[in-house]
């Protein structure tokens, strides 16, 4: 399965390592793909748009506050995809980021 993980921090790389070891093709979407070195054999880092182009599902592993910007910029690329929300909106009344995503995601 081709999986995109948007975010290269602790949560994203932990999930990416497990998914890659299970035999999935993992592409990390990053704003700075040249600078991000994840060290996971078989996984790659690409610009966010490139990571989204061939993947389904997509895992969001970014700070919760960043989801609205990602949705605004890449909403068309997310359309129809299964989006798994691994974000955290600490200290907010709603812990997930669904309300910031386009209605076209699954």
C-alpha positions as CSV (number, residue, x, y, z in Angstrom):
1,X,0.0,0.0,0.0
2,X,1.2,3.5,-0.7
3,X,0.9,5.7,2.4
4,X,1.6,9.4,2.8
5,X,2.5,10.7,6.2
6,X,2.4,14.4,6.4
7,X,4.9,15.4,9.1
8,X,8.4,14.1,10.0
9,X,8.3,14.5,13.7
10,X,8.1,11.9,16.5
11,X,4.6,10.7,15.8
12,X,5.0,10.6,12.0
13,X,8.3,8.8,12.0
14,X,7.1,6.3,14.6
15,X,4.1,5.4,12.5
16,X,6.1,5.5,9.3
17,X,8.7,3.1,10.7
18,X,6.0,0.6,11.7
19,X,4.2,0.9,8.4
20,X,7.4,0.5,6.4
21,X,8.5,-2.5,8.3
22,X,5.1,-4.1,7.6
23,X,5.8,-3.8,3.9
24,X,4.0,-0.6,3.0
25,X,5.5,2.1,0.7
26,X,5.8,5.2,2.9
27,X,6.3,8.7,1.7
28,X,6.7,11.5,4.2
29,X,5.4,14.9,3.1
30,X,7.5,17.7,4.3
31,X,7.8,21.5,3.8
32,X,11.5,21.0,3.8
33,X,12.2,17.6,2.1
34,X,15.9,18.3,1.4
35,X,16.6,19.0,5.1
36,X,14.5,16.1,6.6
37,X,16.4,12.9,7.1
38,X,14.2,10.2,8.6
39,X,16.5,7.2,8.6
40,X,13.8,4.7,7.7
41,X,14.9,2.1,5.1
42,X,12.6,2.1,2.1
43,X,10.8,5.3,3.1
44,X,11.3,8.6,1.3
45,X,10.7,12.3,2.0
46,X,9.1,14.5,-0.6
47,X,7.3,17.8,-0.9
48,X,3.8,17.5,0.5
49,X,2.1,17.7,-2.9
50,X,4.2,14.9,-4.2
51,X,3.6,12.7,-1.2
52,X,-0.2,13.1,-1.6
53,X,-0.3,12.4,-5.3
54,X,0.0,8.6,-5.2
55,X,-1.0,7.8,-1.7
56,X,-4.2,6.6,-0.1
57,X,-4.4,6.7,2.9
58,X,-2.9,9.9,4.2
59,X,-1.9,10.3,7.8
60,X,-1.7,13.8,9.2
61,X,1.0,13.9,11.9
62,X,1.5,17.6,12.2
63,X,0.6,20.1,15.0
64,X,-3.2,20.5,15.0
65,X,-2.9,24.2,14.2
66,X,-1.2,23.4,10.9
67,X,-4.1,21.3,9.5
68,X,-6.1,24.3,8.3
69,X,-3.1,25.5,6.2
70,X,-2.6,22.1,4.8
71,X,-6.3,21.8,3.9
72,X,-6.3,25.2,2.3
73,X,-3.2,24.5,0.2
74,X,-3.7,20.8,-0.6
75,X,-7.5,20.4,-0.4
76,X,-7.8,19.2,-4.0
77,X,-5.1,16.6,-3.5
78,X,-6.9,15.3,-0.4
79,X,-10.2,14.9,-2.1
80,X,-11.5,11.4,-1.9
81,X,-8.6,10.1,0.1
82,X,-8.8,8.4,3.5
83,X,-7.3,10.8,5.9
84,X,-6.2,9.6,9.3
85,X,-5.9,12.3,11.9
86,X,-2.9,11.8,14.2
87,X,-2.8,15.4,15.2
88,X,-3.4,16.9,18.7
89,X,-5.2,20.1,19.4
90,X,-4.1,20.3,23.0
91,X,-6.2,22.6,25.3
92,X,-9.0,22.9,22.7
93,X,-12.5,21.6,23.2
94,X,-12.2,19.3,20.2
95,X,-9.1,17.1,20.1
96,X,-9.1,16.2,16.4
97,X,-8.7,18.3,13.2
98,X,-11.7,17.0,11.2
99,X,-13.4,20.3,11.1
100,X,-10.4,21.9,9.3
101,X,-10.4,19.3,6.5
102,X,-12.4,19.5,3.3
103,X,-15.7,17.7,3.3
104,X,-14.4,15.6,0.3
105,X,-12.0,13.5,2.4
106,X,-13.0,10.1,3.8
